[in-house]
Amino acid sequence: MTNPTLAAGAVERHLRARRESGRGLLMPYVTAGITPGWTDYLRAFADAGADAIEVGLPFSDPTLDGLTIQQASQAALARGASTRRILADLSGVDLGIPLVASTYYNLVLHDGPEAFCAALRRAGVHGLIVPDLPVHEADELTDAAAAAGIEPALLASPSTPQPRLAEIAERSRGFVYAVSLMGTTGERATLAASAAELTERIRRVTDRPILLGFGISTPDHAREARRHADGVVVGAAVMRRVLDGAGPDDLRVFLATLRQALDQECDRPR
């Protein structure tokens, strides 16, 4: 069996190294193109202690996203955001942490997987999340991603059968994205009880970093999630603030509270 750390790419090497130092992982999300100076949010995220950043490429029909991300995508598209313009914006950004693009497969198909992944890599993106691409249909994209040096992270949900979960974990690169509940993205009052069971099932089949998303909205959520997963993805809670007019400094303060909560939770996941 090969050493997964040596075989991993930049995203996985980075996240593994931080996890092994005892750090809880924080990956905030921003819808690209949401404001004229949207890349300033990326710098604020990095300053707040993000370990990676998810950059959403807006799509007109974001089926797995709740109202907040839908509104953010619509606002970005109304401003004229496009994959080409977004990647041009990213090409001048150097934050010292990985950028992970996320979008729907329709945008990948528009240019073709090879051209799409190559464009991501030229812009300095190292990872990719495509939530509507099932693992049994992922061959073309994962092959193109591997050729371009892009790490595709696949999604696992509470309803995923264990054999399929093992396949998702095996074929993911960078990390495994654990979806805390059945439903769409969005802020919630409590962390779903299904999150703990899902992350435990994923740990049976892989030692890749596990990031828990969907519904992570508060420091308490982050602290609880850290007891089960290696870290959290925070999307709707960030974008609601952006839609309400929050600037980069406001988001830096908010994410710093999540960073502090993750740092205070020192128990390692089992």
Secondary structure, DSSP 4 states (H G I P E B T S, - for coil): ---HHHH--HHHHHHHHHHHTTPPEEEEEEETTSSTTTHHHHHHHHHTT-S-EEEE---S--TT--HHHHHHHHHHHHTT--HHHHHHHHTT---SS-EEEE--HHHHHHH-HHHHHHHHHHTT--EEE-TT--GGG-HHHHHHHHHHT-EEEPEE-TT--HHHHHHHHHH--S-EEEE-SSS-----SS--THHHHHHHHHHTT--S-EEEESS--SHHHHHHHHTTSSEEEE-HHHHHHHHTT--HHHHHHHHHHHHHHHHH--PPP-
